[in-house]
Amino acid sequence: MRQHTVQTPYMVGDVHFYSTELDGGLALFDTGPPTPEGETALLANVDLKRLKYLFITHCHVDHYGLANFILQNSDAEVFIPRKDAIKFKRHAERMGRMGELLGGYGFGGDFTVQLRESFERNKLFPAIPERFSIVEESAVLSGLGISYLACPGHSQSDLVYLVGDAAVTGDVLLRNIFQAPLLDINLDDFSKRFKNYEAYCSSLLNLMQLRGRRIMPGHRQYVPGVDEAILFYVATLLERVVQLSPFRGLDIHKIIEQIFKGRLTDPFFIYLKVSEIVFMLDFLENPALLKASLEQLGLFDAVRVRFESVAQKGENNDRPAF
């Protein structure tokens, strides 16, 4: 498995994509961003004439943005997660429901319009791949010796691909990065929000299967190990929950105002912080869920003192008004 790196214009900085030779031919995992630099890096590192397969970890712009470029310049078959196919098919409905969701947190219609404009301005929604297959519905992967784990949390669609001793993890496991658990509508029924916190706690148990494998992350050059990445994430969560706790009874838009004092103005960055706050409030509602996952992983003792202190303070605060 070869790692290829390209700079992006996004706040995440560098992003990695990976290539490897399989019995069925050359395979690529993720693409890099839809920029001239991305195209140059792709062409310099991957022989598109030989490319047979493209597997996407999740359809965020820096990970799938060159899918159509690849389709136009190769005969490769593209595979995307099932939840991303739903996002593509029902994009307008999803955006409308997102507006309703944000409205419930105290954000007016003007903010929703500005957020959509920010998405478009930053080109966060590249064109839908012209043709694709859905990972969960295909027999191709098993025939190539590839398996996958569904590890939602950062997004609903996150997949980890297992190839030999390597695990291509996208944004699931990153070194010293707190992955923004993005606020979204539940794509199974479109009637309520996706519970990132519950999904993440379940995904942690899947990540046990990655112990001893070579982690191929979407960002940062390497991940020392599964346990280290999880413990960093949990430690950061606990640290930020302490900062949030005094404002817990406020509407989320008021929490943003109190914490950032008007310094946060870009709608996209506000959306990221709203996502994070909702995740943390869900944790405060049910810290036992994360505790149970960490105990099954054998990691809870490493954070026990801090975890119990934060959870106890959360219990002593008033419940949120949402």
SULGI-V183194 format. One record per backbone hydrogen bond with DSSP energy under -0.5 kcal/mol. CO is the residue of the C=O (numbers start at 1). NH is the residue of the N-H. Records with the same first field share a line. If there is no record, write none. Layout:
CO: NH, NH
This chain:
2: 19
4: 17
6: 15
10: 13
15: 6
17: 4
18: 29
19: 2
20: 22, 27
22: 25
25: 22
26: 52, 53
27: 20
28: 30, 55
29: 18
32: 66
33: 35
35: 39
36: 40
37: 41
38: 42
39: 43
40: 44
41: 45
42: 45, 46
46: 48
47: 50, 51
50: 26
52: 77
53: 28
54: 79
55: 30
57: 159
58: 60
60: 63, 64
61: 65
62: 32
63: 31
64: 67
66: 70
67: 71
68: 72
69: 73
70: 73, 74
71: 74
77: 54
78: 133
79: 56
80: 135
81: 85
82: 86
83: 87
84: 88
85: 89
86: 90
88: 91
90: 94
91: 95
92: 96
93: 97
94: 98
95: 99
96: 100
97: 101
98: 102
99: 103
100: 104
101: 105
102: 105, 107
103: 106
105: 253
108: 111, 112
109: 113
110: 114
111: 115
112: 116
113: 117
114: 118
115: 119
116: 120
117: 121
118: 122
119: 124
120: 123
133: 80, 135
134: 137
135: 138
139: 143
140: 144
141: 144, 146
142: 145
145: 164
147: 162
149: 151, 160
154: 182
155: 153
158: 151
160: 149
161: 163, 168
162: 147
163: 166
165: 214
166: 163
167: 169, 216
168: 161
169: 172
170: 218
174: 176, 177
177: 179
180: 182
184: 194
185: 187
186: 189, 190
192: 186
194: 196
195: 199
196: 200
197: 201
198: 202
199: 203
200: 204
201: 205
202: 205, 206
203: 207
205: 208
206: 209
207: 210
208: 211
210: 213
213: 215
214: 167
215: 217
216: 169, 170
218: 16
225: 229
226: 230
227: 231
228: 232
229: 233
230: 234
231: 235
232: 236
233: 237
234: 238
235: 239
236: 240
237: 241
238: 242
239: 243
240: 244
241: 245
242: 246
244: 247
245: 248
247: 250
251: 254, 255
252: 256
253: 257
254: 258
255: 259
256: 260
257: 261
260: 263
263: 265
266: 270
267: 271
268: 272
269: 273
270: 274
271: 275
272: 276
273: 277
274: 278
275: 279
276: 280
277: 281
278: 282
279: 283
280: 284
281: 285
282: 286
283: 286
286: 289, 290
287: 291
288: 292
289: 293
290: 294
291: 295
292: 296
293: 297
294: 298, 299, 300
295: 298
299: 302, 303
300: 303, 304
303: 307
304: 308
305: 309
306: 310
307: 311
308: 312
309: 313
310: 314
311: 315
312: 316
313: 317
314: 317
